[in-house]
């Protein structure tokens, strides 16, 4: 694909993650992974007219809502531009029966054309309640962008507008901070070719030598013809992470290190491969940028049995930081498809993407319909997710291919993971000592 930009018409190539999502989830199958959808019932105290104004202010201040995808008729390449019209939101009156019919259409697939918005945001008032419906095309916005960028900004605007109304002000006393996804794309396209090639070389080193048979936990079930997903979640006990205070080690890096150790324990190999998921945001400004996407990086690690846990975790942190510095070269990873079989690690913070409550001003909105992303056509054999819960600390979630693994096999992996996490609290232990102690417990 030609990465040049026709600045006069503001046409840009898709970023690597966008192209990967389109190629795998949209072109290969009309997957529900491509819809980031939710229906929320609003508390009766929420002023829906102010909420509509808040949403419109956020949309006007973020150019992502002007983004449109379109295909080149000759090459078939998908590009994006930022000159679309914003469809303002108003409060619509519908019946409860009409609302029930709407729920059945929550997973209507986007059919992008040059003029079509890549979002659907609507406010409904029925005879019994008020509702907000939000849906974004996943190759444009991810869950973090919705929760932190869109809903967070919307809530901030609503709170301020409500305060202004209580003061009798007829015009907003504030301005919404503008945010430009287009500018980020422009900056990335200005990355020197030599830097991009350096990143591609680095990622090739992070993936070379991978073999599914030996670098995944041994499969304890005869493979069937078709993929079969299963999942279970288990608490990580009374795990206290106070030992990380005063160190340079984050929770993310600690549990990534535990994952590396657990995979080494399972595969009986010192050479470990995994992919790790990052929210794609490095700065405070980027955290509020609605258009950024989750990113998935490969990691190859050769364990040194004599290295201390602390030195091991610091080295992992350094490699992770270096990887993030090469995000402009992730097309090397996505285009090759080389990490599709890698075991994947993610640290999940909060309730993003799960049923629950959303605060709007001093009131709450209940998520009453949040369809699962069930039709993922990229079938990872093993996803390792550590969740942070305000109520009871940490839990481990394993999403696994049930045609390859039994529940008992995954429970054994989870037990090893928990043991290793407990032992690694002592950062003066050696890597070899941790693995041998995990075996003996």
ABEGO torsion letter per residue (X at the ends): XBABBBAAAGBBBBBAAAAAAAAAAAAABBBAAABBBBBBBBBAABBAAAAAAAAAAAAAABAAAABBBBBBAAAGBBBBBAABBBBBBBBBBBBAAAAAAAAAAAABBBBBBAABBABBBBBBBBAABBBBBBBBBAAABBAAAAAAAAAAAAAAAAAAAAAAAAAGBABBABBBBBBBAAAAAAAAAABBAAAAAAAAAAAAAAABGBBAAAABBBBABBBBABBBBBBBBBBAEBBBAAAABGBABBAAAAAAAAAAAAAAAAAGBABBBBBBBBAGBABAAAAABAABBBBBBBBBBBBBAABBAAAAAAAAAAAAAAAAAAAAAAAAAAAAGAAAABBBBBBBBEABGBBEBBBBEABBBBBABBBBBAABABBBABBBBBBBBAAAEBBBBBBBBAAABBAAAAAAAAAAAAAAAAAAABAABBAAAAAAAAAAX
